[in-house]
Amino acid sequence: MNTAAKIADPRVMTVEVTDDEIIAHLVDGRTISVPLVWSWRLASATGKQRQHWEILGDGEGVRWPDIDEDISVEGMLHGMPAHRPRGPQDG
């Protein structure tokens, strides 16, 4: 594996969830954010649930165990919002 590519892999150092955004601070100094509504679980969560997060693996994502939500750095960078599951009435 190319060492330069390994260093450039985006990894989360810490995360914040505001009333409007999910903000990830990366180990390489970048800060990325996406709208909170991209995660319907986080948007519906309490403030306490939003603040209880864990870093996944080597920083490739973040997990909120209280609400069973995982968000990857790649998903945030590439604009991949979570979709609400379809209910039985939806087909």
C-alpha positions as CSV (number, residue, x, y, z in Angstrom):
1,M,0.0,0.0,0.0
2,N,1.2,3.5,-0.8
3,T,2.2,5.3,2.4
4,A,0.9,8.6,1.1
5,A,-2.5,7.2,0.5
6,K,-2.6,5.7,4.0
7,I,-1.8,9.1,5.5
8,A,-4.5,10.8,3.4
9,D,-7.3,8.4,4.7
10,P,-9.8,10.6,6.5
11,R,-10.2,9.7,10.1
12,V,-12.3,11.2,12.8
13,M,-10.7,12.6,16.0
14,T,-13.8,14.1,17.6
15,V,-17.4,15.0,16.7
16,E,-20.0,17.5,17.6
17,V,-23.8,17.5,17.0
18,T,-25.6,20.8,17.0
19,D,-29.3,21.5,16.4
20,D,-28.4,21.9,12.7
21,E,-25.2,20.0,11.9
22,I,-23.0,16.9,12.4
23,I,-19.5,18.3,12.6
24,A,-16.5,15.9,12.4
25,H,-13.0,17.1,13.3
26,L,-10.5,14.9,11.4
27,V,-7.0,13.9,12.6
28,D,-5.4,15.7,9.6
29,G,-6.9,19.1,10.7
30,R,-9.9,19.3,8.4
31,T,-13.4,19.9,9.7
32,I,-16.3,18.6,7.8
33,S,-20.0,19.0,8.4
34,V,-23.3,17.8,7.1
35,P,-26.9,18.8,7.9
36,L,-28.3,17.1,10.9
37,V,-31.3,16.0,8.9
38,W,-29.0,13.7,6.9
39,S,-29.4,11.4,9.9
40,W,-33.0,10.9,10.8
41,R,-32.0,9.0,13.9
42,L,-29.8,11.8,15.2
43,A,-32.3,14.4,14.2
44,S,-34.9,12.6,16.4
45,A,-32.5,11.9,19.3
46,T,-32.2,13.7,22.5
47,G,-29.3,16.0,23.3
48,K,-27.9,13.4,25.7
49,Q,-28.1,10.7,23.0
50,R,-26.4,12.9,20.4
51,Q,-23.5,13.5,22.8
52,H,-22.9,9.8,23.5
53,W,-20.8,8.7,20.6
54,E,-17.9,6.4,19.9
55,I,-15.2,6.4,17.3
56,L,-15.4,3.3,15.0
57,G,-12.2,1.4,14.3
58,D,-9.2,3.7,13.5
59,G,-11.5,6.7,13.0
60,E,-13.3,5.7,9.9
61,G,-16.6,6.6,11.4
62,V,-18.7,7.4,14.4
63,R,-21.3,5.3,16.3
64,W,-24.1,6.5,18.5
65,P,-24.9,3.3,20.4
66,D,-28.1,4.6,22.1
67,I,-29.8,5.1,18.8
68,D,-28.0,2.5,16.7
69,E,-26.6,5.0,14.2
70,D,-23.3,4.8,12.4
71,I,-21.9,7.4,10.1
72,S,-18.7,7.0,8.1
73,V,-16.3,9.8,7.2
74,E,-16.5,8.7,3.6
75,G,-20.3,9.0,3.7
76,M,-20.0,12.6,5.0
77,L,-17.4,13.5,2.4
78,H,-19.3,12.0,-0.5
79,G,-22.8,13.3,0.5
80,M,-24.5,10.1,1.5
81,P,-27.4,10.8,3.8
82,A,-29.2,8.0,5.7
83,H,-32.5,7.0,4.3
84,R,-35.5,6.3,6.5
85,P,-36.6,2.6,6.3
86,R,-39.8,2.1,4.5
87,G,-42.7,0.9,6.6
88,P,-45.0,-2.0,5.8
89,Q,-47.6,0.5,4.4
90,D,-45.0,1.7,1.9
91,G,-45.0,-1.5,0.0
